[in-house]
Amino acid sequence: MKKTTPGQWIALSAMALGVFMGLLDVTVVNVALPTMATDLNETFTNLQWVLNAYTLVFAVTLLIMSKLGDMFGRKKIFVASMVIFTLASIMNGMSTSLTMLNIGRGIQAIGGAGMMSLSMALVASNFAGKQRGTALGILGSVIGLSSASGPLIGGYLVEHFGWQSIFFINVPVGIISVILSVIFIKETPSFGANQKIDFAGMFLSAAALFTGIYGLIQKEGHYSWGWTDPRVGGWLIAAIILLVLFIIIESKLKNPMMNLKMFKNRHFVGAVLVALALGWGIYSYNAYLTALMQNYIGYSAFDTGVRQLTISVWSLILGPLTGILGARFSKKRLISGSLFLGGIGFLLLANAMTTKVFFVELWPGMVLMGITNGMVNPLLNTAGMEGVAMEEMGMASGLLNVFRQFGTTIGVVSLGLIQSSQYENYLNGHIHSIPATTSVADKIKDALIEAGPFSGHTIAFSDKMNLTPFAHELQQVVLHAYDKGMTAATLLSAGVVFVGAIAAGLLLKKNS
């Protein structure tokens, strides 16, 4: 077997840096929003679009960048994506208005999507044999680490250097990555050099993803809106119609954007379902765990990030080992078993949810979450690329990332809905237990429900509320309401991860 060269590992480092930047910027902005709100004189609600703009464009362009890489050379598109990402980071750091920042985030997401969608395919084509599994394992560990370390890195940068630093830090890293990529990454063939670009497929795939994710974002921001509300349901129905049109058109083209026969491969379907479960069950839950630790337990952003190392550190420890484990043992069993372990972790977290919960009760469940993430992500990359034709590796990589990202979006919405429902039910049933008049209690309840579970603690423990004679009783009601909601959200994540374990066990190849 041909030995790997130092240049190949340097190339992997360049790709890993690109992926780390691209995914980190999905989560790192969360902790900077309060500071941004003050500096830009904007409301927290308006600033949510700093997150949504990136999420939307990132998901919408993943498949397009994947296909362009397959057609014209993955290295070219990967390097161009890093340049776009780095330049947009400069624009974001220099932003003086929300509009400028949102535009910059959208442009940045195009670069992030290109880096993310092509990295796995480039690793698969730059490595062979057992080294490919090891390299994909390392890349998977970087993916897991970047998604979980946002609060720590973001908290440190914002606390010491201001919110602009979370963007400016990308500039030197981006420049180094571009230089290393140009020198050391080997280009792949331009498989579609003589093919016509499937503009219809690109448009329909982008439009279907946009309308679907935008509809979910609308529901996330307005929990009181029903699914049949045109502002939510209208977008989701449009997504289904566009998806059907995409399938019809792609099935009739000689050189379609996406080879739909990939979904006839039971093993590949299992891989994308695992990616969906990973995003839905684990990545989306991180946002709620962060809110619990900051808003309710009272840790700072940086202290929260330090404690969440109990999750993210496992990606560093296990990622490089998964290549060795995957070569010796069944990846199917490793993935299914790891997801089952994660489900147990969520059950431990649900059991720990009380009004007086602290990190000492949370860390056992968080450790199991981290082990699951550290094992499944790298193994999923390797298993998902098995049996995929060389000319379709970029698309396969893109689909795994789309399902992971779509799962995260669905997860944030579904966890939020079940949390808000339980939170509201508890408030409705217990708000009148406080020693206040019915009208006062009802007004407080309406304010708490309008603010939502994340902000209820701020209202209940505000200076104004502390002056009331019923402050303690109200605070206990709010804490119990949040506890009920968080427990329900945690159990939902447990269920999703268990279903992912079953899907992996039933669909992935036995010898995988």
PyMOL commands that set and color helices and strands:
alter all, ss='L'
color gray80, all
select helices_A, chain A and resi 6-27+30-39+44-72+74-93+98-126+129-148+150-161+165-168+170-184+199-221+230-252+260-264+266-297+301-307+309-328+331-352+359-385+390-433+438-451+453-460+463-466+471-507
alter helices_A, ss='H'
color red, helices_A
deselect
rebuild
show_as cartoon
